[in-house]
Structures are given as C-alpha cells and as structure tokens.
Amino acid sequence: MEEFENSLEEALKHLKIADHLLYITYPLIKEKKILFKVLNEIYLVIYTTINSVLQYESFMKRIHIYRDSKTNFETFLRKCAENYDLTGEQLAAIISVFKLADAHKQSPFEFTKKDKLVIMSNSLGIETITIDKIKNYIIITKDFLTKAKYRIKNRL
C-alpha cells in the first residue's frame, strides 16, 4: 500500500472520530469543550487528506513536494484543488478550519458562551465557533475526503 493510501485511511479514522464526537458524544454529555476536540479532528482529516493528495500528485510526477508546509499548501491550492473538484466554498472552509485550529493552538484564553466557543488571540481578537459551523465543516470535510479517495483510487 502506497503512502498516500495510508494517509487516506488515517484521514478516514479522524473523520470517524470527529463524526462520533459531534453526533453521539456531544449530545449525550453536552460539554461544549468537546467541540474543540471535534475541530482538531476535522483539522487532522483535512491535513492528512491534503498530504495524501500531494503525495499522490508527486508520485504521478505532476508536482514537487517541498519541506515547507506553507509552500505545499499553496501548491495544493494552485495546482491540485481544481483537479479534485473543490468549490470556492470548500476551499474557504478548509482555510477557515486551518486558521481556527491555529488560533486554538496559540490562544491564551478560550471560553464558552451560550452555544458558542470563543477563542481569544494575543492581540485580543476574537474567533467564535458555533455547532452549526462545525457541522458544516464536517460536511465539507466528508465531501473533500470522498472526492480525494475517488480520484486517487480511480487513477491508479
């Protein structure tokens, strides 16, 4: 099994965890901090799926993979996203998840307020996450993983 296929399997595992946490665990426990874990799992799905796409495209000699992750992400956006039928909305959601995950990692202070998670940055900027936003991210992430799996499996 190629490395890009392993990455797809890993992405699927993270998706199952995110899905279970959001639709099974969260309604039972009703602890809003679980949504941070869901966001992290969604981030890992997207990250490993993008890695899989980049590995596959490099394997097919269509792109070059760099040591810098930002350069690789730009390569994905510029050369791969269109070939995997990602819409502008999906790309915006992917970028948003990356920004939220980064804000969460670097945040000195986070709290919940009603049905929202609030992430404060060092510059006192505020990012809010709602359950509906996370559900939308899950839907987009599932679609992205499905498209990537389909393209990679059918092109081998």
C-alpha positions in Angstrom: 0.0 0.0 0.0 1.4 3.4 -1.0 2.0 6.2 1.5 -0.9 8.3 0.0 -3.3 5.4 0.6 -2.2 5.1 4.2 -2.8 8.8 4.6 -6.3 8.5 3.2 -7.0 5.7 5.8 -5.7 7.8 8.6 -7.9 10.7 7.4 -10.9 8.4 7.5 -10.1 7.4 11.1 -10.0 11.0 12.1 -13.3 11.7 10.3 -15.0 8.8 12.2 -13.7 10.2 15.5 -15.0 13.7 14.7 -18.3 12.4 13.5 -18.8 10.3 16.6 -17.8 13.1 18.9 -20.1 15.6 17.3 -23.2 13.4 16.7 -23.0 10.9 19.5 -20.8 12.1 22.4 -21.6 15.8 22.4 -25.5 15.4 22.5 -25.1 12.9 25.5 -22.5 14.9 27.5 -23.4 18.4 26.3 -19.9 19.6 27.2 -19.0 22.4 24.7 -15.3 21.9 25.1 -15.7 18.6 23.1 -16.2 20.9 20.1 -12.6 21.9 20.4 -11.6 18.3 20.0 -14.0 17.9 17.0 -12.4 21.0 15.4 -9.0 19.4 15.9 -10.1 16.1 14.4 -11.6 18.0 11.4 -8.2 19.8 11.0 -6.4 16.4 11.1 -8.8 15.0 8.4 -8.1 18.0 6.1 -4.4 18.0 6.8 -3.9 14.3 6.1 -6.2 14.4 3.1 -4.2 17.3 1.6 -1.0 15.3 2.4 -2.4 12.3 0.6 -3.3 14.4 -2.5 0.2 16.0 -2.5 1.9 12.6 -2.1 -0.2 11.1 -4.9 0.3 14.0 -7.3 4.1 13.8 -6.5 4.0 10.1 -7.1 2.4 10.8 -10.5 5.2 13.4 -11.2 2.7 16.3 -11.5 4.0 18.4 -8.6 7.1 18.6 -6.4 6.7 18.3 -2.6 8.7 20.9 -0.6 9.9 20.8 3.0 7.9 24.0 3.8 4.3 23.1 4.7 3.0 26.6 3.6 4.6 26.1 0.1 3.0 22.7 -0.1 -0.4 24.1 0.9 0.0 26.9 -1.8 0.9 24.1 -4.3 -2.3 22.3 -3.3 -4.4 25.3 -3.7 -2.8 26.4 -7.0 -2.3 23.0 -8.8 -4.5 20.3 -7.1 -7.7 21.8 -5.7 -9.3 22.3 -9.1 -8.5 18.8 -10.2 -10.3 17.4 -7.1 -13.4 19.5 -7.8 -13.2 21.6 -4.7 -15.5 24.6 -4.8 -14.7 28.1 -3.6 -16.9 27.5 -0.5 -15.0 24.3 0.3 -11.6 26.0 -0.1 -12.8 28.8 2.1 -13.9 26.3 4.7 -10.6 24.5 4.6 -8.7 27.7 5.1 -11.0 28.7 7.9 -10.5 25.4 9.7 -6.7 25.9 9.4 -7.0 29.4 10.8 -9.3 28.3 13.7 -7.1 25.4 14.6 -4.0 27.7 14.6 -5.9 30.3 16.7 -6.9 27.5 19.1 -3.3 26.3 19.5 -2.0 29.8 20.1 -4.8 31.1 22.2 -4.0 32.2 25.7 -7.7 32.2 26.6 -10.8 30.3 25.5 -14.3 30.0 26.9 -17.8 29.0 26.0 -20.7 31.4 25.8 -24.2 30.1 25.3 -23.9 27.9 22.1 -20.6 29.3 21.0 -16.9 28.7 21.6 -14.8 31.8 21.8 -11.1 31.8 21.1 -9.2 34.9 22.0 -5.8 35.8 20.4 -2.8 37.6 22.0 -4.0 40.7 20.2 -7.4 40.4 21.8 -9.0 39.3 18.5 -12.0 37.0 18.9 -13.0 34.0 16.8 -16.3 32.3 17.5 -17.3 28.8 16.6 -20.9 27.5 16.7 -22.2 24.0 16.5 -23.7 24.7 13.1 -20.3 25.9 11.8 -18.7 22.7 12.9 -21.4 20.6 11.3 -20.9 22.5 8.1 -17.1 21.8 8.4 -17.8 18.1 8.8 -20.0 18.0 5.7 -17.4 19.8 3.6 -14.6 17.6 5.0 -16.5 14.4 4.2 -17.0 15.6 0.7 -13.4 16.5 0.3 -12.2 13.2 1.6 -14.7 11.3 -0.7 -13.5 13.3 -3.7 -9.9 12.7 -2.9 -10.4 8.9 -2.3 -12.4 8.6 -5.6 -9.8 10.4 -7.7 -6.9 8.6 -6.2 -8.4 5.1 -6.3 -9.7 5.5 -9.8 -6.5 6.9 -11.2 -4.2 4.1 -10.0 
